[in-house]
Amino acid sequence: MMLEHEYTLLGGVSRLNIGRYLALISAGVSATVVFILLSSVDLAQRFGIAASLPPSVLSFVGAGTVFSALSWLLNRHAWRWKFINDFLQIPDLSGSWTCRGLTIETKSNPQLEWEGEITVVQSWDKIRVRLRTKTSASNSRSAALIKDGADGWRLFYSYHNEPKIGQTELHAHRGFSEILFNAALTGGDGEYFNGHGRYTFGTMKLERVVSDDN
């Protein structure tokens, strides 16, 4: 089951404009390929070689097909390529992050330190933020990324949390989190607010987990 959802991007290049650019590029690529194919057939016939171009081939290299292929490539891979990412202005938050949290003490809740792991699944147009701790797990439901020219990138997201089996004192709840990532995207500081089942709030400190492949 796919749990990724769309996210809003503020401060980067408009996705509407990117769609227009892709449409123009697709039309140009399609026209060029069709011209080359037709020229090849014409050249072959001049040399007495029987050659034809089935309509299915022209359909395969049509602008619609090229647009779909370019859109898939951009959404899954190309948006991470440095020269494209520099243009799109989208931070790549995908991967694993260690999380050290602190629940702020209130009259109804004691101060509590906790640890967890955040996994971010991200593409050009979708994202999923999953937090797992020893007692519960949560998944984002909506998100927005905002470019902060002074400090880095801010991620805002709402989430739904479910306690693990056996955690009878905990209740499922919904909440909201704001995380400020540094410009290098190696760490971040955040805050969270819970409600609808667990009325707590606190702070988080994130550090990116660097894999051996990097």
Buried (B, 14 or more C-beta within 10 A) or exposed (E): EEEBBEBEBEBBEEBEEBEEEBBEBBBEBBEEBBEEBEEEBEEEEEEEEEEEEEEEEBEEBBBEEBBEEBBEBBEEEBBBEEEBBEBBEBBEBEBBBBBEBEBEEEEEBEEEEBEBBBBBBBBBBBBBBBBBBEBBBBBBBBBBBBBEEEEBBBBBBBBBBBBEEEEEEBBEBBBBBBBBBBEEBEBBBBBBEBEEBBEBBBEBBBEBEEEEEE
